[in-house]
Amino acid sequence: MDISNNLNIVDKRISDALKAAKREKDDITLVGVTKNVEIPIIRDAIKEGLVHIGENRAQEFVDKYDKIDSAKWHFIGSLQRNKVKYIIDKVFMIHSLDRLSLAKEINKQALKVDRIMHVLVQINIADENTKYGLPYEEAIPFIETLFNLKNIKVKGLMAMAPLVDNPEKVRPYFRLMKRLFDELKTINYPHIDMQYLSMGMTNDFEVAISEGSNLVRIGRAIFK
Ligand SMILES: *Cc1c(COP(=O)(O)O)cnc(C)c1O
C-alpha cells in the first residue's frame, strides 16, 4: 500500500472534478475513511497531509483516538444513543443524525462537556431498507424541530448513494441532495448553518462533486 501515491491520485481526481465543474480548488473537504485501517497506516496518511479522518463505529473510533495526534475526527456511521457520551468530546462532526431521540442525546451530552456539537443530517436518499437516514421529505420538518436544542448546530447534510456499477446512475440522487441543501440555506434559523454537503465515496465521488458535494468520504481509494 503506497499511501502517498494513493493520496496524490485522489487529490488529482478531486481537483479535476472541481475544475470540470468550474469550482474553486479548495471548495472541498476530503475525509479519509479509516475503518479497519491500522494505526501506523493512519499515521502515514496524516504525515502525508490528510487532516480529516472518518470512522463509522464508536468502539473502533475511541480505541484509535488516543493513538493518533492532530486529526479532525468525523463520525460517519450509524450511532446508538448510548455511545454518544464516549465520542462527544472527541469528534469534530457527526454525519449521521437521523432521529430526534439521538438529537436529544447529542444535545444533552454536548451540554455536559460545554460544546456546540456540529452535526449533519443523514438522508436516505434512495429509500433503501439497508441504509440509515431520514426520508428526503422529512428532512426540513425534522431540522426545524431541533431549534430548541441549544448545543447542536446543523452544519449540513449527508447521504450515501446506492452502490452501482456505473456511478452515473446515482447522479439524480446527488442532484436532489443539492437541491435540499440549497433550500435549507434559505431557512433562517440560528441553529442551522448549511456549510457541508457530505456525499461521494470511492465509487462515485467525481459524480458527487460535479453535483455540488463539498465533502467527500473516501476509504478504499486511499487505503487499498
Ligand atoms: C466506508 C464508508 C465510506 C467510504 O467508502 P469507500 O467506498 O471505502 O470510499 C464513506 N462513508 C461511509 C458512511 C462509510 O461507512
The ligand as a Gaussian input file, in Angstrom:
#p B3LYP/6-31G(d) Opt

LIG

0 1
 C      -16.914000       3.108000       4.441000
 C      -17.628000       4.393000       4.286000
 C      -17.186000       5.348000       3.353000
 C      -16.012000       5.118000       2.428000
 O      -16.309000       4.149000       1.482000
 P      -15.261000       3.745000       0.337000
 O      -16.094000       3.039000      -0.654000
 O      -14.240000       2.890000       1.002000
 O      -14.675000       5.012000      -0.188000
 C      -17.880000       6.543000       3.290000
 N      -18.942000       6.795000       4.067000
 C      -19.393000       5.914000       4.977000
 C      -20.577000       6.268000       5.823000
 C      -18.748000       4.685000       5.122000
 O      -19.202000       3.791000       6.025000

